[in-house]
Amino acid sequence: MEQRYRLGDVLISRGEIAKKTAELAAKVAADTPQDADGNRELIVVGILTGAVFFLTDLVRELPEDMDVRVDFMSVSSYGNETKSSGVVRIFHDLKTNIEGRNVLVVEDIVDTGRTFAYLLELLQSRNPASLRTCVLLDKSARRETEVRVDYCGFNIPDAFVVGCGLDCAGMWRHLKDIRTVRTQS
Ligand code: IMP
């Protein structure tokens, strides 16, 4: 039988997200090392599509005197609308050579960790000077693969959520708050 989805309650409000995003950006900036010329260079890598929304807010909170570049990767973890299968395929790779550079990988959510773990291993093999991770949401109770999360917005319970870039069957990425989803058969 076809499953239908309905929006549930607000789990995290737009105000809380904005406040947390500014806090995370301040930490990321403070932890980014200066080069010999005193520049703080950072390559911010977003994972399409969900991370775009959080990433654009995050980078605009970084100090304007930082040397910030943005690039994207597109991957797919096969599965249905609410569960990833762990099989990851890269559709679009970075244009930037990250070797010897400071990299921050931004993701919307880490759930089992399978997608993120695969990506981090791939990026690490390209020998960046540093590789840090920033996620808006972490469902740490559902972790199946150990992954490094350096900056985390919110730890959330095991509920399927949408908004701020997160979708359900392609819907609701544009919502400003993070909301739960209800299913009805
Ligand atoms: P993982 O490989 O299980 O960590 O799954 C990560 C990916 O699953 C995320 O990048 C999302 O695309 C998707 N995902 C996991 N949980 C949710 C959720 O609650 N809402 C929307 N997408 C989710």
py3Dmol code that shows the C-alpha trace and the ligand (Angstrom):
import py3Dmol

protein = """\
ATOM      1  CA  MET A   1       0.000   0.000   0.000  1.00  0.00           C
ATOM      2  CA  GLU A   2       1.285   3.487  -0.814  1.00  0.00           C
ATOM      3  CA  GLN A   3       2.652   5.329   2.193  1.00  0.00           C
ATOM      4  CA  ARG A   4       1.744   8.974   2.658  1.00  0.00           C
ATOM      5  CA  TYR A   5       3.643  11.459   4.743  1.00  0.00           C
ATOM      6  CA  ARG A   6       2.410  14.346   6.859  1.00  0.00           C
ATOM      7  CA  LEU A   7       4.373  17.029   8.639  1.00  0.00           C
ATOM      8  CA  GLY A   8       4.689  16.551  12.386  1.00  0.00           C
ATOM      9  CA  ASP A   9       5.833  18.838  15.196  1.00  0.00           C
ATOM     10  CA  VAL A  10       8.671  21.344  15.155  1.00  0.00           C
ATOM     11  CA  LEU A  11      11.676  19.626  16.728  1.00  0.00           C
ATOM     12  CA  ILE A  12      14.173  22.494  16.353  1.00  0.00           C
ATOM     13  CA  SER A  13      13.075  26.027  15.576  1.00  0.00           C
ATOM     14  CA  ARG A  14      14.624  28.343  12.975  1.00  0.00           C
ATOM     15  CA  GLY A  15      15.805  30.611  15.803  1.00  0.00           C
ATOM     16  CA  GLU A  16      17.672  27.790  17.533  1.00  0.00           C
ATOM     17  CA  ILE A  17      19.218  26.737  14.212  1.00  0.00           C
ATOM     18  CA  ALA A  18      20.412  30.279  13.438  1.00  0.00           C
ATOM     19  CA  LYS A  19      21.951  30.678  16.902  1.00  0.00           C
ATOM     20  CA  LYS A  20      23.700  27.313  16.731  1.00  0.00           C
ATOM     21  CA  THR A  21      24.978  27.961  13.194  1.00  0.00           C
ATOM     22  CA  ALA A  22      26.675  31.182  14.316  1.00  0.00           C
ATOM     23  CA  GLU A  23      28.241  29.362  17.294  1.00  0.00           C
ATOM     24  CA  LEU A  24      29.555  26.579  15.068  1.00  0.00           C
ATOM     25  CA  ALA A  25      31.013  29.066  12.573  1.00  0.00           C
ATOM     26  CA  ALA A  26      32.848  30.865  15.384  1.00  0.00           C
ATOM     27  CA  LYS A  27      34.372  27.562  16.539  1.00  0.00           C
ATOM     28  CA  VAL A  28      35.344  26.533  13.005  1.00  0.00           C
ATOM     29  CA  ALA A  29      37.024  29.909  12.423  1.00  0.00           C
ATOM     30  CA  ALA A  30      38.895  29.798  15.729  1.00  0.00           C
ATOM     31  CA  ASP A  31      40.204  26.296  14.953  1.00  0.00           C
ATOM     32  CA  THR A  32      41.367  27.078  11.404  1.00  0.00           C
ATOM     33  CA  PRO A  33      45.159  27.478  11.424  1.00  0.00           C
ATOM     34  CA  GLN A  34      46.915  30.457   9.853  1.00  0.00           C
ATOM     35  CA  ASP A  35      49.437  29.908   7.066  1.00  0.00           C
ATOM     36  CA  ALA A  36      52.883  31.569   6.934  1.00  0.00           C
ATOM     37  CA  ASP A  37      51.299  34.763   5.536  1.00  0.00           C
ATOM     38  CA  GLY A  38      48.720  34.938   8.306  1.00  0.00           C
ATOM     39  CA  ASN A  39      45.842  33.781   6.060  1.00  0.00           C
ATOM     40  CA  ARG A  40      43.250  31.318   7.299  1.00  0.00           C
ATOM     41  CA  GLU A  41      42.298  29.236   4.299  1.00  0.00           C
ATOM     42  CA  LEU A  42      39.370  26.825   4.413  1.00  0.00           C
ATOM     43  CA  ILE A  43      37.828  24.661   1.703  1.00  0.00           C
ATOM     44  CA  VAL A  44      34.232  23.999   2.680  1.00  0.00           C
ATOM     45  CA  VAL A  45      32.876  20.846   1.049  1.00  0.00           C
ATOM     46  CA  GLY A  46      29.109  20.427   0.966  1.00  0.00           C
ATOM     47  CA  ILE A  47      27.370  17.139   0.294  1.00  0.00           C
ATOM     48  CA  LEU A  48      24.530  17.700  -2.158  1.00  0.00           C
ATOM     49  CA  THR A  49      21.690  18.194  -1.857  1.00  0.00           C
ATOM     50  CA  GLY A  50      20.728  18.390   1.782  1.00  0.00           C
ATOM     51  CA  ALA A  51      23.817  20.188   3.127  1.00  0.00           C
ATOM     52  CA  VAL A  52      23.431  23.185   0.791  1.00  0.00           C
ATOM     53  CA  PHE A  53      20.952  24.944   3.052  1.00  0.00           C
ATOM     54  CA  PHE A  54      22.994  24.616   6.264  1.00  0.00           C
ATOM     55  CA  LEU A  55      26.284  25.261   4.444  1.00  0.00           C
ATOM     56  CA  THR A  56      25.184  28.576   2.948  1.00  0.00           C
ATOM     57  CA  ASP A  57      24.101  29.814   6.366  1.00  0.00           C
ATOM     58  CA  LEU A  58      27.288  28.524   8.008  1.00  0.00           C
ATOM     59  CA  VAL A  59      29.813  30.053   5.589  1.00  0.00           C
ATOM     60  CA  ARG A  60      28.127  33.450   5.767  1.00  0.00           C
ATOM     61  CA  GLU A  61      28.779  33.440   9.519  1.00  0.00           C
ATOM     62  CA  LEU A  62      32.529  32.948   8.984  1.00  0.00           C
ATOM     63  CA  PRO A  63      34.749  36.037   9.372  1.00  0.00           C
ATOM     64  CA  GLU A  64      35.066  37.973   6.101  1.00  0.00           C
ATOM     65  CA  ASP A  65      38.864  38.070   6.374  1.00  0.00           C
ATOM     66  CA  MET A  66      39.059  34.266   6.074  1.00  0.00           C
ATOM     67  CA  ASP A  67      39.981  32.779   2.705  1.00  0.00           C
ATOM     68  CA  VAL A  68      36.895  30.584   2.248  1.00  0.00           C
ATOM     69  CA  ARG A  69      36.182  28.464  -0.833  1.00  0.00           C
ATOM     70  CA  VAL A  70      33.116  26.307  -1.359  1.00  0.00           C
ATOM     71  CA  ASP A  71      32.840  23.133  -3.394  1.00  0.00           C
ATOM     72  CA  PHE A  72      30.310  20.313  -3.591  1.00  0.00           C
ATOM     73  CA  MET A  73      30.089  16.569  -3.990  1.00  0.00           C
ATOM     74  CA  SER A  74      27.034  14.656  -4.980  1.00  0.00           C
ATOM     75  CA  VAL A  75      26.590  11.154  -3.648  1.00  0.00           C
ATOM     76  CA  SER A  76      23.729   8.783  -3.363  1.00  0.00           C
ATOM     77  CA  SER A  77      23.252   6.207  -0.659  1.00  0.00           C
ATOM     78  CA  TYR A  78      20.730   3.883  -2.178  1.00  0.00           C
ATOM     79  CA  GLY A  79      17.635   3.143  -0.168  1.00  0.00           C
ATOM     80  CA  ASN A  80      14.036   4.186   0.181  1.00  0.00           C
ATOM     81  CA  GLU A  81      12.817   7.582   1.386  1.00  0.00           C
ATOM     82  CA  THR A  82      13.589   6.994   5.048  1.00  0.00           C
ATOM     83  CA  LYS A  83      16.511   4.555   5.244  1.00  0.00           C
ATOM     84  CA  SER A  84      19.954   4.501   3.593  1.00  0.00           C
ATOM     85  CA  SER A  85      21.280   1.186   2.290  1.00  0.00           C
ATOM     86  CA  GLY A  86      24.961   1.920   2.830  1.00  0.00           C
ATOM     87  CA  VAL A  87      25.800   1.487  -0.853  1.00  0.00           C
ATOM     88  CA  VAL A  88      27.332   4.799  -1.881  1.00  0.00           C
ATOM     89  CA  ARG A  89      27.861   6.099  -5.393  1.00  0.00           C
ATOM     90  CA  ILE A  90      29.572   9.361  -6.373  1.00  0.00           C
ATOM     91  CA  PHE A  91      27.700  11.341  -9.022  1.00  0.00           C
ATOM     92  CA  HIS A  92      29.697  14.560  -8.924  1.00  0.00           C
ATOM     93  CA  ASP A  93      33.199  14.985  -7.533  1.00  0.00           C
ATOM     94  CA  LEU A  94      35.032  18.076  -6.246  1.00  0.00           C
ATOM     95  CA  LYS A  95      36.544  20.546  -8.698  1.00  0.00           C
ATOM     96  CA  THR A  96      39.072  21.592  -6.068  1.00  0.00           C
ATOM     97  CA  ASN A  97      42.358  19.830  -5.349  1.00  0.00           C
ATOM     98  CA  ILE A  98      42.307  19.492  -1.549  1.00  0.00           C
ATOM     99  CA  GLU A  99      45.842  18.153  -1.130  1.00  0.00           C
ATOM    100  CA  GLY A 100      47.686  20.128   1.564  1.00  0.00           C
ATOM    101  CA  ARG A 101      44.660  22.311   2.359  1.00  0.00           C
ATOM    102  CA  ASN A 102      42.334  22.702   5.328  1.00  0.00           C
ATOM    103  CA  VAL A 103      39.011  21.062   4.563  1.00  0.00           C
ATOM    104  CA  LEU A 104      35.690  21.226   6.381  1.00  0.00           C
ATOM    105  CA  VAL A 105      33.070  18.722   5.233  1.00  0.00           C
ATOM    106  CA  VAL A 106      29.518  19.873   5.878  1.00  0.00           C
ATOM    107  CA  GLU A 107      26.595  17.475   6.033  1.00  0.00           C
ATOM    108  CA  ASP A 108      22.963  17.899   7.003  1.00  0.00           C
ATOM    109  CA  ILE A 109      22.624  14.754   9.109  1.00  0.00           C
ATOM    110  CA  VAL A 110      24.594  11.715  10.172  1.00  0.00           C
ATOM    111  CA  ASP A 111      22.369   8.726  10.780  1.00  0.00           C
ATOM    112  CA  THR A 112      24.000   5.272  10.531  1.00  0.00           C
ATOM    113  CA  GLY A 113      27.190   7.054   9.452  1.00  0.00           C
ATOM    114  CA  ARG A 114      27.727   4.835   6.422  1.00  0.00           C
ATOM    115  CA  THR A 115      27.546   7.583   3.783  1.00  0.00           C
ATOM    116  CA  PHE A 116      29.707   9.972   5.748  1.00  0.00           C
ATOM    117  CA  ALA A 117      32.319   7.347   6.675  1.00  0.00           C
ATOM    118  CA  TYR A 118      32.750   6.407   3.035  1.00  0.00           C
ATOM    119  CA  LEU A 119      33.145  10.033   1.979  1.00  0.00           C
ATOM    120  CA  LEU A 120      35.614  10.900   4.708  1.00  0.00           C
ATOM    121  CA  GLU A 121      37.812   7.952   3.816  1.00  0.00           C
ATOM    122  CA  LEU A 122      37.796   9.063   0.193  1.00  0.00           C
ATOM    123  CA  LEU A 123      38.651  12.683   1.050  1.00  0.00           C
ATOM    124  CA  GLN A 124      41.342  11.647   3.537  1.00  0.00           C
ATOM    125  CA  SER A 125      43.044   9.608   0.792  1.00  0.00           C
ATOM    126  CA  ARG A 126      43.573  12.910  -1.086  1.00  0.00           C
ATOM    127  CA  ASN A 127      45.904  14.107   1.706  1.00  0.00           C
ATOM    128  CA  PRO A 128      44.375  17.361   2.930  1.00  0.00           C
ATOM    129  CA  ALA A 129      46.376  19.326   5.542  1.00  0.00           C
ATOM    130  CA  SER A 130      43.395  18.872   7.863  1.00  0.00           C
ATOM    131  CA  LEU A 131      39.968  17.303   7.508  1.00  0.00           C
ATOM    132  CA  ARG A 132      37.211  18.354   9.869  1.00  0.00           C
ATOM    133  CA  THR A 133      33.494  17.668   9.812  1.00  0.00           C
ATOM    134  CA  CYS A 134      30.471  19.768  10.682  1.00  0.00           C
ATOM    135  CA  VAL A 135      26.952  18.338  10.796  1.00  0.00           C
ATOM    136  CA  LEU A 136      23.719  20.088  11.604  1.00  0.00           C
ATOM    137  CA  LEU A 137      22.053  17.003  13.069  1.00  0.00           C
ATOM    138  CA  ASP A 138      23.396  13.816  14.593  1.00  0.00           C
ATOM    139  CA  LYS A 139      21.325  10.709  15.294  1.00  0.00           C
ATOM    140  CA  SER A 140      24.187   9.209  17.278  1.00  0.00           C
ATOM    141  CA  ALA A 141      22.013   6.454  18.792  1.00  0.00           C
ATOM    142  CA  ARG A 142      21.624   4.941  15.311  1.00  0.00           C
ATOM    143  CA  ARG A 143      25.319   4.875  14.455  1.00  0.00           C
ATOM    144  CA  GLU A 144      26.505   1.682  12.757  1.00  0.00           C
ATOM    145  CA  THR A 145      29.882   2.933  11.536  1.00  0.00           C
ATOM    146  CA  GLU A 146      32.242   5.073  13.575  1.00  0.00           C
ATOM    147  CA  VAL A 147      32.633   8.539  12.062  1.00  0.00           C
ATOM    148  CA  ARG A 148      34.352  11.651  13.257  1.00  0.00           C
ATOM    149  CA  VAL A 149      32.053  14.597  13.979  1.00  0.00           C
ATOM    150  CA  ASP A 150      34.050  17.674  15.007  1.00  0.00           C
ATOM    151  CA  TYR A 151      31.219  20.199  15.089  1.00  0.00           C
ATOM    152  CA  CYS A 152      27.640  19.124  15.746  1.00  0.00           C
ATOM    153  CA  GLY A 153      24.566  21.329  15.794  1.00  0.00           C
ATOM    154  CA  PHE A 154      22.051  19.098  17.545  1.00  0.00           C
ATOM    155  CA  ASN A 155      21.907  15.517  18.729  1.00  0.00           C
ATOM    156  CA  ILE A 156      18.422  14.285  17.914  1.00  0.00           C
ATOM    157  CA  PRO A 157      16.432  11.173  18.813  1.00  0.00           C
ATOM    158  CA  ASP A 158      15.642   8.415  16.336  1.00  0.00           C
ATOM    159  CA  ALA A 159      12.911  10.199  14.376  1.00  0.00           C
ATOM    160  CA  PHE A 160      12.715  10.978  10.689  1.00  0.00           C
ATOM    161  CA  VAL A 161      12.970  14.738  10.229  1.00  0.00           C
ATOM    162  CA  VAL A 162      12.707  17.265   7.401  1.00  0.00           C
ATOM    163  CA  GLY A 163      13.505  20.924   6.821  1.00  0.00           C
ATOM    164  CA  CYS A 164      16.655  23.013   6.558  1.00  0.00           C
ATOM    165  CA  GLY A 165      17.749  20.880   3.579  1.00  0.00           C
ATOM    166  CA  LEU A 166      16.456  17.510   4.774  1.00  0.00           C
ATOM    167  CA  ASP A 167      13.826  15.892   2.616  1.00  0.00           C
ATOM    168  CA  CYS A 168      11.289  13.116   2.632  1.00  0.00           C
ATOM    169  CA  ALA A 169      10.700  11.735  -0.877  1.00  0.00           C
ATOM    170  CA  GLY A 170      12.109  15.016  -2.230  1.00  0.00           C
ATOM    171  CA  MET A 171       9.773  17.238  -0.222  1.00  0.00           C
ATOM    172  CA  TRP A 172      10.132  19.828   2.525  1.00  0.00           C
ATOM    173  CA  ARG A 173      13.798  20.788   2.163  1.00  0.00           C
ATOM    174  CA  HIS A 174      12.731  24.438   2.130  1.00  0.00           C
ATOM    175  CA  LEU A 175      11.216  24.470   5.623  1.00  0.00           C
ATOM    176  CA  LYS A 176      13.017  26.807   7.999  1.00  0.00           C
ATOM    177  CA  ASP A 177      12.386  24.689  11.104  1.00  0.00           C
ATOM    178  CA  ILE A 178      13.344  21.036  11.585  1.00  0.00           C
ATOM    179  CA  ARG A 179      10.122  19.021  11.838  1.00  0.00           C
ATOM    180  CA  THR A 180       9.211  15.395  12.322  1.00  0.00           C
ATOM    181  CA  VAL A 181       7.307  13.400   9.688  1.00  0.00           C
ATOM    182  CA  ARG A 182       4.313  11.171  10.317  1.00  0.00           C
ATOM    183  CA  THR A 183       3.448   8.273   8.081  1.00  0.00           C
ATOM    184  CA  GLN A 184      -0.026   7.030   7.327  1.00  0.00           C
ATOM    185  CA  SER A 185      -0.859   3.962   5.241  1.00  0.00           C
TER     186      SER A 185
END
"""
ligand_1 = """\
23
IMP
P 23.553 7.433 6.804
O 24.439 6.897 5.729
O 22.643 6.384 7.383
O 24.277 8.205 7.885
O 22.509 8.392 6.083
C 22.822 9.682 5.788
C 21.822 10.234 4.804
O 20.494 9.670 5.025
C 21.665 11.727 5.013
O 22.595 12.470 4.246
C 20.233 11.954 4.586
O 20.179 12.133 3.185
C 19.512 10.661 4.916
N 18.800 10.759 6.207
C 19.065 10.105 7.357
N 18.187 10.455 8.310
C 17.349 11.356 7.753
C 16.216 12.113 8.259
O 15.795 12.022 9.425
N 15.625 12.944 7.362
C 16.036 13.078 6.070
N 17.093 12.405 5.570
C 17.737 11.554 6.405
"""
view = py3Dmol.view(width=600, height=400)
view.addModel(protein, "pdb")
view.setStyle({"model": 0}, {"cartoon": {"style": "trace"}})
view.addModel(ligand_1, "xyz")
view.setStyle({"model": 1}, {"stick": {}})
view.zoomTo()
view.show()
